[in-house]
Amino acid sequence: MVVESKSQDWFWKNPLPQGNDINALCSAGGGVLYGVGDFGTVIKSTNNGSNWFLLDTPTTIELSGVSFLTPDRGRIVGEGGVILETTDGGETWMERTLASGTTLYSVSFSDPEIGTAVGYPGIVLRTTDGGSTWQQQLAGGGDHLYAVQFIDAKKGTIVGSKGVIFGTTNGGKGWSRQVDSTTRDLYSVSFPDSIRGFAVGENGLILHTSDEGKNWKPQQSGTVYALKSVSFSDPYNGTIVGESNTILATTNGGATWVPQLSGILASFAAALQMDGMTAVAAGLSGIAVKTTDGGVSWSKRSVGSTAPLYGVSLFDPVRAIAVGLAGTVLTTSNGGASWISQSSGVSSNLEAIASFGVDTALAVGENGTLIRTEDGGLNWTDLSFPFVGGMTFWYSGVAFSPSGNAIIVGKVDSLVPTWPPRGEQFSVMLWSKDGGRSWTRSMIRAAPNEQLLRPWLFSVAFVDSNSAVAVGEGGTVIRSTDCGLSWELLPSGTTDTLNSVAFSKTSVGTGTAVGEGEGTVLWTTDGGLTWGRVQLPGQTLQSVSYGDGIFATAVGDNGSIFYSHSGGKSWTLTSLTGSNRLMLLRTNKNLFGVSLADGNILVVGDGGVILSSIGPDVPVRVREGGTVIPMSLALRQNYPNPFNPETTIEFEIEQLGNIRLAVFDIVGREVSVLVDEFRSPGAYRVRWNASKLPSGAYIYQLSQNGVALSRKLVLIR
């Protein structure tokens, strides 16, 4: 069963400040910029886009349009006809539904009182009282109206699907349809002055008008990719951005457009030209870039990889490796607060990773890719079997036993007319007795009939030092009690594909498998011999992981995160999909991997998403070179709390200086000093052992330069 959402929060670790798609940008004056995007995302900059931080919002809908006339007062529109309004720079928001059953794509205010919002289906709304009330206008055809811009109190333009363009000269009281120049969708419009305007859209389309929008003519863009946004800062300087790294610039009022090389692989959805030399752009997976030299060079203002990540494994609560697209390998040594890209030496997708001991890990993937590290992911040895005897191997799952034995599972495709038959697929398995240094590979004959297995096996996990379970297509479950030398096909009770299987590290025999078909979850307490079943409606689950005991976490599509305290028999939905609960960080990206270790849970997914159950949750500042430092002094709540006898305390510092972290009893007597030294800006973690102290409440305090922060913790014997 699914029960109500709990209070556990999830924190962005990569990309930073967040990884949801950004759909629109606007300038609020005074160097203040706002960006809006998927899943209720609102980001803000106070230095013209050099640094961004994430704002809290009361919604999880897709936000598509934003308009601020001053740094403090603005409106945002999105799905469901929703509008968000703030008068304090995004500290608080008022949420209203202007037109249920609609989607609002864009909003534009010509002055503090008069504004227009447009969207689907062909809806145009107007306010003359600062947004207190809105009236629907009749604009005519066009199912999707994607953008609206006012260049002054009277003149405005709307563009949308199938080339529709509307204009107004009376402040939006009435709209007239302009001469159709295309049947392609138009996504954005910008007028550099009162006469000339530009609209951009599908297949590299640029339309230009030089008669106040009465007539529009196509213009060469030099690209076939969709152009998503156009912005001018003055009559001469403008920027267009779009899919597949597209950035075009003009310095002659749009007479010509010159491609610009950002050097950053991204798809952009929003552009903002601020002056002749300065522009910013944002888009897929939270990417944000900026130029200050007229587009000669662009710097990435968001931090971290946006390559999809398919697997993650924690060595301990602070050290982990994540793997993904095209041989991507990321490592962390501070619990996920920052990630370093490492060279894997391979270019195929890495689908799974498993770690063993202090520094050993195996990663596997497409085209028979198999790599191994003995130094925590810094250096890798390529042990791949890509193509042998007309057979192509695909490895999808890997696991270590407690004693260091290892198993890899996947499939083999035959490309030769001999055995196996051409075009046939068979299950494949590799096993190692020496920690993954050497391997024996074979197809799988499973009892009771000893026929070759054909399903693609996606995941494998050890129950104990010798027993293992693998799962895959068609609800396949197989079990070995001799480290993979022989296998038995077991009934699973489902034909749904199973994507992942995991077993408890300490509760021997307790395990869970998750997969497709409306969120299929299987659970076992006897090492996989028999399975019970739970259904999580509407979910496709991609990965499951156990910590100690019977606590498990499962993740899947659309940002779904579930956890179980019962060995998989019941689950709690911890994602915010469909929830109104306020939460600082959230995503609807597909999540592909999860790993648990001593209170830390790491989740990875599409767009380079890395989430953790552990903070920090303070805004971050980006320095040149991609270094991330906190924007304030911060002290996190210890975990676990209550505790016995050890707990972890995290803190962040903005400035170089002496830091003191001390613990006091309830009457103010100092009982322990954890830190008292100079430290550089960054995020830190301290482990405290209170085994010599009695049960009770204590206060821990972080101090620097006369500023002190305190929190309460509880020791229970």
Protein Blocks (a to p, Z undefined) as FASTA:
>chain_A
ZZdddfbdcddfbdcfbfcdcfbdcdeejhiacdddeehiacddfegolaccddddfbfb
dcfbdcdfbfkbccdddehhiacddfegomaccdddfbghiacfbdcdfbfkbccdddde
hiacddfehomaccdddebghjbafbdcdfbfkbccdddeehiacddfehomaccddddf
bfbdcfbdcdfbfkbccdddeehiacddfeholaccdddehiabdcfbdcdfbfkbccdd
deehiacddfegomaccdddehpacddfbdcdfbfmbccdddeehiacddfegomaccdf
bgcjfbdcfbdcdfblmbccdddeehiacddfehomaccdddehiabdcfbdcdehjlbc
cdddeehiacddfehomaccdfbdfbgghiacddfbdcddfkopacdddddddfbfbdcd
ehiacddddddfegomaccdddddddfklpacfbdcfbdcdfblmbccdddehhiacddf
egolaccdddehiabdcfbdcddfklghiacdddeehiiacddfehomaccddddehiac
fbdcddehjbdcdddeehiacddfegopaccdfbfghiabdcfbdcfbdcfbdcdeehia
cdddehhiacdfbdcfbdcdddehhiacdfbdcddddddddddfbdcdddddfbgcdddd
ddddfkopafbdfbdcdddeddddddddfklbccddddddddeehiacdddddddZZ
